[in-house]
């Protein structure tokens, strides 16, 4: 893990958007922000991880608002800035309807607490370049990028997770995780975890999945770890399975108790039958004795 302060000067803004202060070279198709974007779901790993993160955040933090794959419009320097994030997470914020895009001006210029971009072959340069500058200028408290698979240049080969966290002076502290936190189905290595403090109610890690990408290459998942317990936050399906397992366990326990009650009732009935049989036998002996006495009296 690396922990260092990003001391770059704030970006220059123009009516045409941001000029990234990061010079990135690539052999992949360059991203042209002037072209219409038809969505960021450019591979199964990318799509899976965006779906997973939305599921995790929406399931575990229903009092907060999680958005995915939306254009976000912010006012900055008397111009409107359009950024598309894979995930945005707003603490203690509720919108009772679905959105086609997020226009901050309609919600008191509220900023997301956290924005996440999953690196893809087409957009990784913007995600770790101009979008960082834009988030810093807007003062978004937490900006997160990670690679689920080999999608960018060698510098960002997974496992790769980078967190930009806003400081009190308005700059970003940058921390990286380049080691696996856990294998899927394994245990968490607490040494390979990034913590943003009380800003968000979880810690960050990387899990290597069992499923592979093309040509057997590994696939990684950004996992959110409970701050109180050493466990990965569950998906909706995980929670439903846990509830189903708990219901089954309660049903099994109820059945076991019912079986025990029936066994006790059967035992009590057996005891009662035995008592009745003994009583009948005693009565039969008493009747026989009385009859014998009458016989003896008759012969006297």
C-alpha positions as CSV (number, residue, x, y, z in Angstrom):
1,X,0.0,0.0,0.0
2,X,1.1,3.5,-0.7
3,X,0.1,6.6,1.2
4,X,1.1,10.0,-0.1
5,X,-0.2,13.5,-0.6
6,X,-1.1,14.7,-4.1
7,X,0.3,18.2,-4.1
8,X,-0.7,19.2,-7.6
9,X,-2.2,22.6,-8.2
10,X,-5.9,22.8,-8.8
11,X,-6.9,22.4,-12.4
12,X,-7.7,25.2,-14.8
13,X,-11.4,25.3,-15.8
14,X,-12.8,26.6,-19.0
15,X,-16.2,26.6,-20.6
16,X,-15.0,23.5,-22.5
17,X,-14.3,21.4,-19.4
18,X,-11.1,20.3,-17.6
19,X,-7.6,19.9,-18.9
20,X,-6.1,17.0,-17.1
21,X,-2.8,17.6,-15.3
22,X,-2.0,13.9,-15.7
23,X,-0.2,13.0,-19.0
24,X,-1.2,9.4,-19.8
25,X,0.0,7.4,-22.7
26,X,-1.9,4.4,-24.0
27,X,-2.1,2.0,-26.9
28,X,-5.9,1.6,-26.4
29,X,-8.5,3.6,-28.3
30,X,-8.5,7.2,-26.9
31,X,-11.6,8.5,-25.2
32,X,-13.2,11.4,-26.9
33,X,-15.4,13.4,-24.5
34,X,-17.0,15.2,-27.5
35,X,-18.6,11.9,-28.8
36,X,-21.9,10.8,-27.3
37,X,-21.5,8.0,-24.8
38,X,-23.8,5.1,-25.1
39,X,-22.9,3.7,-21.7
40,X,-19.9,2.5,-19.9
41,X,-20.7,-1.2,-19.8
42,X,-17.8,-2.2,-22.0
43,X,-17.0,-5.7,-20.7
44,X,-18.5,-8.3,-18.4
45,X,-16.0,-7.6,-15.6
46,X,-16.8,-3.9,-15.8
47,X,-20.6,-4.4,-15.9
48,X,-20.5,-7.1,-13.1
49,X,-18.6,-4.8,-10.7
50,X,-20.8,-1.8,-11.3
51,X,-23.8,-3.9,-10.6
52,X,-22.2,-5.5,-7.5
53,X,-21.3,-2.1,-6.0
54,X,-24.7,-0.7,-6.6
55,X,-26.3,-3.7,-5.0
56,X,-24.0,-3.6,-2.0
57,X,-24.5,0.1,-1.3
58,X,-28.3,0.1,-1.9
59,X,-28.8,-3.0,0.2
60,X,-26.8,-2.1,3.2
61,X,-27.4,1.6,3.4
62,X,-31.1,2.2,2.4
63,X,-31.1,5.5,4.3
64,X,-28.5,6.8,1.8
65,X,-28.8,7.3,-1.9
66,X,-26.8,5.3,-4.4
67,X,-26.8,6.1,-8.2
68,X,-25.2,4.3,-11.1
69,X,-24.3,5.1,-14.7
70,X,-25.8,8.6,-14.5
71,X,-24.6,11.9,-16.0
72,X,-24.0,14.3,-13.1
73,X,-24.3,18.1,-13.8
74,X,-22.5,20.4,-11.4
75,X,-22.2,24.2,-11.4
76,X,-18.6,25.3,-11.4
77,X,-17.1,28.7,-12.2
78,X,-20.4,29.9,-13.8
79,X,-20.4,26.9,-16.1
80,X,-22.1,23.5,-16.0
81,X,-19.8,20.5,-15.6
82,X,-21.0,17.1,-16.9
83,X,-19.4,14.0,-15.4
84,X,-20.5,10.4,-15.8
85,X,-19.7,8.2,-12.8
86,X,-20.2,4.5,-12.5
87,X,-21.4,4.9,-8.9
88,X,-22.2,7.8,-6.6
89,X,-23.0,7.5,-3.0
90,X,-24.8,10.3,-1.0
91,X,-24.9,9.9,2.8
92,X,-28.2,10.7,4.6
93,X,-29.9,11.7,1.3
94,X,-33.2,10.6,-0.1
95,X,-34.8,11.2,-3.5
96,X,-38.2,9.4,-3.6
97,X,-38.2,8.9,-7.4
98,X,-35.8,7.6,-10.1
99,X,-33.6,9.9,-12.1
100,X,-32.5,10.1,-15.7
101,X,-29.5,12.3,-14.6
102,X,-28.4,14.1,-11.5
103,X,-28.6,17.9,-11.6
104,X,-27.0,19.2,-8.5
105,X,-28.7,22.6,-8.9
106,X,-32.1,20.8,-8.3
107,X,-30.9,19.5,-5.0
108,X,-29.2,22.5,-3.4
109,X,-25.9,21.8,-5.2
110,X,-25.5,18.7,-3.1
111,X,-22.3,16.7,-3.9
112,X,-21.9,13.0,-3.6
113,X,-20.0,11.8,-0.5
114,X,-18.2,9.3,-2.8
115,X,-17.9,8.7,-6.5
116,X,-16.5,5.5,-8.0
117,X,-15.2,4.7,-11.5
118,X,-14.4,1.2,-12.6
119,X,-11.5,1.4,-15.1
120,X,-12.3,0.3,-18.6
121,X,-10.3,0.2,-21.8
122,X,-12.2,3.1,-23.2
123,X,-12.5,5.5,-20.3
124,X,-9.6,4.8,-17.9
125,X,-7.6,7.9,-19.0
126,X,-10.5,10.2,-18.1
127,X,-11.2,8.3,-14.9
128,X,-7.7,8.8,-13.5
129,X,-7.0,12.1,-15.2
130,X,-9.6,14.9,-15.9
131,X,-12.2,13.3,-13.6
132,X,-9.7,13.6,-10.7
133,X,-9.2,17.2,-11.4
134,X,-12.9,17.8,-11.7
135,X,-13.7,16.0,-8.4
136,X,-11.0,18.0,-6.7
137,X,-12.3,21.3,-8.0
138,X,-15.8,20.4,-7.0
139,X,-14.5,19.2,-3.6
140,X,-16.1,15.7,-3.7
141,X,-15.0,14.2,-0.4
142,X,-14.0,10.8,-1.8
143,X,-13.2,9.6,-5.3
144,X,-12.3,6.0,-5.9
145,X,-11.0,4.1,-9.0
146,X,-10.1,0.5,-9.4
147,X,-9.3,-2.1,-12.0
148,X,-11.3,-5.3,-12.1
149,X,-9.2,-6.7,-14.9
150,X,-6.4,-5.7,-17.2
151,X,-8.0,-2.7,-18.9
152,X,-5.5,0.1,-18.7
153,X,-1.8,0.5,-19.2
154,X,0.8,-1.4,-17.1
155,X,0.8,1.1,-14.3
156,X,-2.7,0.2,-13.4
157,X,-2.5,-3.6,-13.8
158,X,-4.7,-5.2,-11.1
159,X,-4.8,-5.7,-8.2
160,X,-5.1,-1.9,-8.3
161,X,-7.3,0.4,-6.1
162,X,-6.7,4.1,-5.6
163,X,-8.6,6.4,-3.2
164,X,-8.6,10.2,-3.4
165,X,-9.7,11.7,-0.1
166,X,-10.3,15.5,0.3
167,X,-8.2,17.2,3.0
168,X,-9.1,20.2,5.1
169,X,-7.1,22.4,2.7
170,X,-9.1,21.3,-0.3
171,X,-6.5,19.0,-1.9
172,X,-6.5,15.2,-2.2
173,X,-4.6,12.7,-0.2
174,X,-4.0,9.7,-2.5
175,X,-3.7,6.1,-1.2
176,X,-3.3,2.9,-3.2
177,X,-3.8,-0.8,-2.6
178,X,-1.9,-3.1,-5.0
179,X,-2.2,-6.3,-3.0
180,X,-5.1,-8.7,-2.7
181,X,-7.2,-8.3,0.5
182,X,-8.6,-11.8,0.2
183,X,-9.3,-14.7,-2.2
184,X,-13.0,-15.4,-2.9
185,X,-14.2,-17.7,-0.2
186,X,-11.2,-17.0,2.0
187,X,-10.4,-14.7,4.9
188,X,-9.7,-11.0,5.1
189,X,-6.1,-9.8,5.4
190,X,-6.6,-6.7,7.5
191,X,-3.2,-5.4,6.5
192,X,-4.4,-5.0,2.9
193,X,-7.3,-2.6,3.6
194,X,-7.8,1.1,3.0
195,X,-9.8,3.1,5.5
196,X,-11.3,6.5,4.8
197,X,-12.3,7.1,8.4
198,X,-15.8,8.2,9.4
199,X,-16.4,9.6,5.9
200,X,-18.1,6.4,4.8
201,X,-19.4,3.5,7.0
202,X,-17.0,0.9,5.5
203,X,-13.4,0.1,4.6
204,X,-12.1,-0.8,1.2
205,X,-10.4,-4.0,-0.1
206,X,-9.7,-6.1,-3.2
207,X,-10.9,-9.7,-3.6
208,X,-9.6,-12.0,-6.4
209,X,-12.6,-13.8,-7.8
210,X,-12.6,-17.5,-8.7
211,X,-13.9,-16.8,-12.2
212,X,-11.3,-15.8,-14.7
213,X,-11.2,-13.3,-17.6
214,X,-10.1,-14.1,-21.1
215,X,-7.0,-16.2,-21.5
216,X,-7.2,-17.1,-17.8
217,X,-6.4,-13.7,-16.5
218,X,-7.5,-12.9,-12.9
219,X,-10.6,-10.7,-12.1
220,X,-10.8,-8.5,-9.0
221,X,-13.6,-7.0,-7.0
222,X,-13.7,-3.9,-4.9
223,X,-15.1,-5.1,-1.6
224,X,-16.6,-3.0,1.2
225,X,-15.8,-4.2,4.6
226,X,-17.9,-3.6,7.7
227,X,-16.3,-1.1,10.1
228,X,-17.4,-2.9,13.2
229,X,-17.0,-6.6,12.1
230,X,-14.3,-8.2,10.0
231,X,-16.7,-9.2,7.2
232,X,-17.5,-8.2,3.6
233,X,-20.8,-6.4,3.4
234,X,-23.5,-8.7,1.9
235,X,-25.4,-8.4,-1.3
236,X,-29.2,-8.4,-1.4
237,X,-29.0,-12.1,-2.5
238,X,-26.6,-12.8,0.4
239,X,-29.0,-11.2,2.9
240,X,-32.0,-13.1,1.5
241,X,-30.1,-16.3,1.7
242,X,-29.1,-15.6,5.2
243,X,-32.7,-14.8,6.1
244,X,-33.8,-18.0,4.4
245,X,-31.2,-20.0,6.2
246,X,-32.3,-18.4,9.5
247,X,-35.9,-19.2,8.7
248,X,-35.0,-22.8,7.9
249,X,-33.0,-23.0,11.1
250,X,-36.0,-21.7,13.1
251,X,-38.3,-24.1,11.3
252,X,-36.0,-27.0,12.0
253,X,-35.8,-25.9,15.7
254,X,-39.6,-25.6,15.8
255,X,-39.9,-29.1,14.3
256,X,-37.4,-30.5,16.7
257,X,-39.3,-28.9,19.6
258,X,-42.6,-30.3,18.2
259,X,-41.0,-33.8,17.8
260,X,-39.7,-33.6,21.4
261,X,-43.2,-32.5,22.6
262,X,-44.8,-35.4,20.8
263,X,-42.2,-37.8,22.2
264,X,-42.9,-36.5,25.7
265,X,-46.7,-36.8,25.0
266,X,-46.2,-40.3,23.7
267,X,-44.2,-41.2,26.8
268,X,-46.8,-39.7,29.1
269,X,-49.5,-41.6,27.3
270,X,-47.5,-44.8,27.6
271,X,-47.1,-44.1,31.3
272,X,-50.8,-43.4,31.6
273,X,-51.6,-46.6,29.7
274,X,-49.3,-48.6,32.0
275,X,-50.9,-47.0,35.1
276,X,-54.3,-47.9,33.7
277,X,-53.2,-51.4,33.1
278,X,-51.8,-51.7,36.6
279,X,-55.1,-50.2,37.9
280,X,-57.1,-52.7,35.9
281,X,-54.9,-55.5,37.2
282,X,-55.3,-54.3,40.8
283,X,-59.1,-54.1,40.4
284,X,-59.2,-57.6,38.8
285,X,-57.2,-59.0,41.8
286,X,-59.5,-57.2,44.2
287,X,-62.6,-58.5,42.4
288,X,-61.1,-62.0,42.5
289,X,-60.4,-61.7,46.2
290,X,-63.8,-60.5,46.9
291,X,-65.4,-63.3,44.9
292,X,-63.3,-65.8,46.8
293,X,-64.5,-64.4,50.1
294,X,-68.1,-64.7,49.0
295,X,-67.5,-68.3,48.0
296,X,-66.0,-69.1,51.5
297,X,-68.9,-67.4,53.2
298,X,-71.4,-69.5,51.2
299,X,-69.7,-72.7,52.2
300,X,-69.7,-72.0,55.9
